[in-house]
Amino acid sequence: MPKQIITTEIETSTERVWQAITVPKEIEYWTPNVRDLRLEPEGNFTKDSKRIFNLDLGGKDATLETQVTHLIHNEMFAETVTGGTAGVHEKVEHLKVTFRLIE
């Protein structure tokens, strides 16, 4: 199965980066096309949590729904796309995204 690896270096604490990718208001700041992010159950970022993104895709409103499949707090999480109007789940058979923090 093909994989894509993207590395981003950010000069700040691991805790601050973790907040930027897991806290709804933080991710909206760092990712301009994310208009809103909800967690279900509300406010809980845990294994099996759902993340529902409201997106601006080139001026069109869309949603993207994911489910957290793996989680080690302040170290890594992985999620898979489960739905949404953006249609990502319809374009690929399987999509898993992994975020890993390395100091």
MDTraj code that builds the backbone (N, CA, C; nanometers):
import mdtraj as md
import numpy as np

residues = "MET PRO LYS GLN ILE ILE THR THR GLU ILE GLU THR SER THR GLU ARG VAL TRP GLN ALA ILE THR VAL PRO LYS GLU ILE GLU TYR TRP THR PRO ASN VAL ARG ASP LEU ARG LEU GLU PRO GLU GLY ASN PHE THR LYS ASP SER LYS ARG ILE PHE ASN LEU ASP LEU GLY GLY LYS ASP ALA THR LEU GLU THR GLN VAL THR HIS LEU ILE HIS ASN GLU MET PHE ALA GLU THR VAL THR GLY GLY THR ALA GLY VAL HIS GLU LYS VAL GLU HIS LEU LYS VAL THR PHE ARG LEU ILE GLU".split()
xyz = np.array([
    [0.0854, -0.1170, 0.0000],
    [0.0000, 0.0000, 0.0000],
    [0.0902, 0.1236, 0.0000],
    [0.0662, 0.2190, -0.0910],
    [0.1491, 0.3403, -0.0955],
    [0.1321, 0.4243, 0.0304],
    [0.2412, 0.4927, 0.0676],
    [0.2383, 0.5805, 0.1844],
    [0.2998, 0.7142, 0.1464],
    [0.2543, 0.8182, 0.2131],
    [0.3110, 0.9510, 0.1974],
    [0.3548, 0.9969, 0.3352],
    [0.4765, 1.0484, 0.3463],
    [0.5259, 1.0980, 0.4736],
    [0.5557, 1.2461, 0.4581],
    [0.4987, 1.3260, 0.5481],
    [0.5218, 1.4698, 0.5493],
    [0.5849, 1.5043, 0.6832],
    [0.6973, 1.5738, 0.6799],
    [0.7653, 1.6141, 0.8023],
    [0.7571, 1.7658, 0.8145],
    [0.7149, 1.8121, 0.9306],
    [0.7067, 1.9548, 0.9582],
    [0.7852, 1.9824, 1.0856],
    [0.8752, 2.0786, 1.0795],
    [0.9520, 2.1161, 1.1977],
    [0.8947, 2.2441, 1.2552],
    [0.8648, 2.2414, 1.3846],
    [0.8087, 2.3569, 1.4536],
    [0.8917, 2.3801, 1.5789],
    [0.9423, 2.5012, 1.5953],
    [1.0269, 2.5318, 1.7103],
    [0.9416, 2.5799, 1.8273],
    [0.8871, 2.4836, 1.8997],
    [0.8092, 2.5107, 2.0212],
    [0.8004, 2.3806, 2.0995],
    [0.7344, 2.3843, 2.2120],
    [0.7252, 2.2645, 2.2950],
    [0.6332, 2.1598, 2.2318],
    [0.6573, 2.0340, 2.2675],
    [0.5718, 1.9246, 2.2212],
    [0.4275, 1.9474, 2.2650],
    [0.4091, 1.9956, 2.3867],
    [0.2741, 2.0208, 2.4381],
    [0.2004, 2.1229, 2.3509],
    [0.2699, 2.2270, 2.3087],
    [0.2079, 2.3317, 2.2253],
    [0.1701, 2.2765, 2.0872],
    [0.2567, 2.1945, 2.0296],
    [0.2253, 2.1332, 1.8999],
    [0.1062, 2.0398, 1.9147],
    [0.1029, 1.9616, 2.0224],
    [-0.0090, 1.8698, 2.0469],
    [-0.1400, 1.9464, 2.0507],
    [-0.1408, 2.0604, 2.1199],
    [-0.2617, 2.1434, 2.1250],
    [-0.3000, 2.1919, 1.9856],
    [-0.2017, 2.2292, 1.9065],
    [-0.2296, 2.2827, 1.7726],
    [-0.2979, 2.1808, 1.6822],
    [-0.2741, 2.0517, 1.7052],
    [-0.3346, 1.9507, 1.6173],
    [-0.4523, 1.8779, 1.6797],
    [-0.4802, 1.9018, 1.8084],
    [-0.5900, 1.8283, 1.8723],
    [-0.6999, 1.9163, 1.9317],
    [-0.6722, 2.0417, 1.9583],
    [-0.7705, 2.1307, 2.0205],
    [-0.8448, 2.2061, 1.9102],
    [-0.9785, 2.1964, 1.9063],
    [-1.0548, 2.2552, 1.7957],
    [-1.0185, 2.3996, 1.7610],
    [-1.0160, 2.4903, 1.8554],
    [-0.9872, 2.6308, 1.8232],
    [-0.8437, 2.6508, 1.7768],
    [-0.7521, 2.5685, 1.8237],
    [-0.6122, 2.5793, 1.7814],
    [-0.5944, 2.5340, 1.6370],
    [-0.6546, 2.4210, 1.6008],
    [-0.6386, 2.3706, 1.4643],
    [-0.7022, 2.4658, 1.3629],
    [-0.8088, 2.5330, 1.4042],
    [-0.8718, 2.6316, 1.3158],
    [-0.7752, 2.7463, 1.2872],
    [-0.6937, 2.7832, 1.3845],
    [-0.5970, 2.8912, 1.3664],
    [-0.4831, 2.8486, 1.2727],
    [-0.4328, 2.7279, 1.2918],
    [-0.3173, 2.6804, 1.2164],
    [-0.3522, 2.6267, 1.0779],
    [-0.4761, 2.5918, 1.0557],
    [-0.5183, 2.5358, 0.9268],
    [-0.6316, 2.6217, 0.8725],
    [-0.6003, 2.7195, 0.7893],
    [-0.6996, 2.8189, 0.7477],
    [-0.8254, 2.7641, 0.6797],
    [-0.8177, 2.6490, 0.6132],
    [-0.9376, 2.5985, 0.5471],
    [-1.0320, 2.5260, 0.6440],
    [-0.9905, 2.5085, 0.7708],
    [-1.0785, 2.4508, 0.8729],
    [-1.1561, 2.5646, 0.9373],
    [-1.2862, 2.5659, 0.9142],
    [-1.3721, 2.6701, 0.9724],
    [-1.4190, 2.6336, 1.1120],
    [-1.4319, 2.5047, 1.1372],
    [-1.4814, 2.4585, 1.2667],
    [-1.4428, 2.3120, 1.2813],
    [-1.4208, 2.2710, 1.4037],
    [-1.3928, 2.1310, 1.4335],
    [-1.4692, 2.0935, 1.5587],
    [-1.5449, 1.9858, 1.5494],
    [-1.6175, 1.9333, 1.6655],
    [-1.5620, 1.7959, 1.7003],
    [-1.5599, 1.7681, 1.8294],
    [-1.5207, 1.6361, 1.8769],
    [-1.6427, 1.5661, 1.9327],
    [-1.6580, 1.4383, 1.9023],
    [-1.7660, 1.3583, 1.9603],
    [-1.7047, 1.2339, 2.0217],
    [-1.7298, 1.2071, 2.1499],
    [-1.8135, 1.2850, 2.2391],
    [-1.7532, 1.4241, 2.2605],
    [-1.8397, 1.5194, 2.2853],
    [-1.8022, 1.6604, 2.2894],
    [-1.6834, 1.6860, 2.3821],
    [-1.5815, 1.7507, 2.3249],
    [-1.4655, 1.7920, 2.4033],
    [-1.3670, 1.6824, 2.4378],
    [-1.3934, 1.5581, 2.3988],
    [-1.3054, 1.4467, 2.4337],
    [-1.2218, 1.4045, 2.3150],
    [-1.0910, 1.4128, 2.3292],
    [-1.0009, 1.3625, 2.2265],
    [-0.9400, 1.2346, 2.2806],
    [-1.0017, 1.1218, 2.2452],
    [-0.9596, 0.9912, 2.2931],
    [-0.9667, 0.8919, 2.1775],
    [-0.9162, 0.7714, 2.2001],
    [-0.9308, 0.6664, 2.0993],
    [-1.0800, 0.6467, 2.0734],
    [-1.1162, 0.6330, 1.9488],
    [-1.2528, 0.6159, 1.9009],
    [-1.3325, 0.7464, 1.8939],
    [-1.2715, 0.8605, 1.9356],
    [-1.3400, 0.9891, 1.9176],
    [-1.3608, 1.0162, 1.7696],
    [-1.4674, 1.0871, 1.7407],
    [-1.4902, 1.1330, 1.6044],
    [-1.4524, 1.2804, 1.5965],
    [-1.3897, 1.3186, 1.4859],
    [-1.3607, 1.4589, 1.4596],
    [-1.4390, 1.4974, 1.3349],
    [-1.5191, 1.6022, 1.3450],
    [-1.5990, 1.6498, 1.2328],
    [-1.5503, 1.7896, 1.1976],
    [-1.4874, 1.7994, 1.0809],
    [-1.4316, 1.9249, 1.0332],
    [-1.5321, 1.9926, 0.9401],
    [-1.5545, 2.1216, 0.9574],
    [-1.6236, 2.2038, 0.8577],
    [-1.5147, 2.2761, 0.7817],
    [-1.5133, 2.2575, 0.6504],
    [-1.4031, 2.3052, 0.5672],
    [-1.4477, 2.4063, 0.4639],
    [-1.3527, 2.4879, 0.4207],
    [-1.3695, 2.5740, 0.3047],
    [-1.2795, 2.5152, 0.1967],
    [-1.3391, 2.4493, 0.0999],
    [-1.2631, 2.3890, -0.0097],
    [-1.2807, 2.4746, -0.1342],
    [-1.1939, 2.5724, -0.1482],
    [-1.2014, 2.6606, -0.2645],
    [-1.3309, 2.7393, -0.2715],
    [-1.3796, 2.7866, -0.1573],
    [-1.5029, 2.8639, -0.1539],
    [-1.6289, 2.7804, -0.1369],
    [-1.6151, 2.6488, -0.1327],
    [-1.7308, 2.5608, -0.1120],
    [-1.7249, 2.5020, 0.0290],
    [-1.8399, 2.4991, 0.0953],
    [-1.8488, 2.4377, 0.2272],
    [-1.8492, 2.2864, 0.2132],
    [-1.7736, 2.2204, 0.2999],
    [-1.7689, 2.0745, 0.2991],
    [-1.7402, 2.0265, 0.4402],
    [-1.7668, 1.9000, 0.4641],
    [-1.7338, 1.8392, 0.5926],
    [-1.6418, 1.7201, 0.5692],
    [-1.5655, 1.6879, 0.6715],
    [-1.4792, 1.5709, 0.6718],
    [-1.4928, 1.5078, 0.8090],
    [-1.5236, 1.3796, 0.8116],
    [-1.5395, 1.3084, 0.9380],
    [-1.4308, 1.2026, 0.9502],
    [-1.3674, 1.2001, 1.0679],
    [-1.2628, 1.1022, 1.0931],
    [-1.2876, 1.0351, 1.2284],
    [-1.2205, 0.9229, 1.2490],
    [-1.2272, 0.8547, 1.3774],
    [-1.0852, 0.8236, 1.4218],
    [-1.0539, 0.8565, 1.5480],
    [-0.9218, 0.8315, 1.6048],
    [-0.9084, 0.6816, 1.6291],
    [-0.8052, 0.6216, 1.5693],
    [-0.7860, 0.4773, 1.5808],
    [-0.6751, 0.4398, 1.6783],
    [-0.5789, 0.5290, 1.6971],
    [-0.4676, 0.5047, 1.7886],
    [-0.4350, 0.6361, 1.8584],
    [-0.3933, 0.6277, 1.9853],
    [-0.3643, 0.7499, 2.0599],
    [-0.2659, 0.7221, 2.1725],
    [-0.1573, 0.7977, 2.1723],
    [-0.0658, 0.8059, 2.2861],
    [-0.0539, 0.9551, 2.3132],
    [-0.1133, 0.9998, 2.4226],
    [-0.1238, 1.1424, 2.4525],
    [0.0131, 1.2111, 2.4471],
    [0.0163, 1.3264, 2.3817],
    [0.1366, 1.4094, 2.3638],
    [0.2457, 1.3422, 2.2808],
    [0.2156, 1.2275, 2.2161],
    [0.3143, 1.1600, 2.1327],
    [0.2642, 1.1339, 1.9919],
    [0.1480, 1.0704, 1.9799],
    [0.0991, 1.0366, 1.8463],
    [-0.0490, 1.0059, 1.8484],
    [-0.1107, 1.0223, 1.7321],
    [-0.2437, 0.9674, 1.7116],
    [-0.2594, 0.9362, 1.5647],
    [-0.3493, 0.8445, 1.5364],
    [-0.3816, 0.8084, 1.3992],
    [-0.5323, 0.8139, 1.3858],
    [-0.5764, 0.8509, 1.2673],
    [-0.7198, 0.8559, 1.2421],
    [-0.7468, 0.8087, 1.1003],
    [-0.8692, 0.7655, 1.0793],
    [-0.9111, 0.7217, 0.9477],
    [-1.0340, 0.8014, 0.9072],
    [-1.0452, 0.8279, 0.7789],
    [-1.1596, 0.9030, 0.7271],
    [-1.2806, 0.8110, 0.7238],
    [-1.3929, 0.8592, 0.7796],
    [-1.5140, 0.7779, 0.7851],
    [-1.6304, 0.8359, 0.7064],
    [-1.6217, 0.9635, 0.6649],
    [-1.7333, 1.0216, 0.5901],
    [-1.7166, 1.1700, 0.5695],
    [-1.8286, 1.2330, 0.5355],
    [-1.8305, 1.3767, 0.5127],
    [-1.8629, 1.4101, 0.3682],
    [-1.9032, 1.5344, 0.3467],
    [-1.9414, 1.5768, 0.2121],
    [-1.8212, 1.6071, 0.1229],
    [-1.7002, 1.6150, 0.1802],
    [-1.5801, 1.6390, 0.0985],
    [-1.5544, 1.5210, 0.0055],
    [-1.6084, 1.4041, 0.0393],
    [-1.5995, 1.2873, -0.0473],
    [-1.4660, 1.2158, -0.0460],
    [-1.3791, 1.2469, 0.0505],
    [-1.2480, 1.1820, 0.0563],
    [-1.2635, 1.0309, 0.0669],
    [-1.3572, 0.9858, 0.1496],
    [-1.3778, 0.8420, 0.1706],
    [-1.4269, 0.7721, 0.0438],
    [-1.4827, 0.8475, -0.0499],
    [-1.5298, 0.7889, -0.1755],
    [-1.4192, 0.7804, -0.2800],
    [-1.3128, 0.8591, -0.2620],
    [-1.2061, 0.8657, -0.3619],
    [-1.0964, 0.7622, -0.3392],
    [-1.0801, 0.7182, -0.2153],
    [-0.9776, 0.6192, -0.1842],
    [-1.0392, 0.5063, -0.1028],
    [-0.9839, 0.3884, -0.1206],
    [-1.0375, 0.2728, -0.0500],
    [-1.0073, 0.2788, 0.0993],
    [-0.8893, 0.3263, 0.1340],
    [-0.8481, 0.3313, 0.2744],
    [-0.7552, 0.4506, 0.2920],
    [-0.7829, 0.5359, 0.3895],
    [-0.6960, 0.6495, 0.4183],
    [-0.6775, 0.6589, 0.5686],
    [-0.5531, 0.6471, 0.6111],
    [-0.5186, 0.6589, 0.7524],
    [-0.4128, 0.7670, 0.7637],
    [-0.4331, 0.8598, 0.8564],
    [-0.3391, 0.9690, 0.8773],
    [-0.2792, 0.9529, 1.0164],
    [-0.1470, 0.9589, 1.0258],
    [-0.0786, 0.9454, 1.1535],
    [-0.0014, 1.0737, 1.1838],
    [-0.0198, 1.1258, 1.3038],
    [0.0538, 1.2411, 1.3530],
    [0.1452, 1.1913, 1.4643],
    [0.2758, 1.2088, 1.4476],
    [0.3715, 1.1643, 1.5488],
    [0.4621, 1.2808, 1.5821],
    [0.4768, 1.3084, 1.7122],
    [0.5625, 1.4177, 1.7574],
    [0.6978, 1.3617, 1.7995],
    [0.8031, 1.4198, 1.7455],
    [0.9387, 1.3760, 1.7765],
    [1.0175, 1.4989, 1.8215],
    [1.0771, 1.4905, 1.9379],
    [1.1579, 1.6031, 1.9871],
    [1.2959, 1.5973, 1.9297],
])
top = md.Topology()
chain = top.add_chain()
for i, resn in enumerate(residues, 1):
    res = top.add_residue(resn, chain, resSeq=i)
    for name in ("N", "CA", "C"):
        top.add_atom(name, md.element.get_by_symbol(name[0]), res)
traj = md.Trajectory(xyz[None], top)
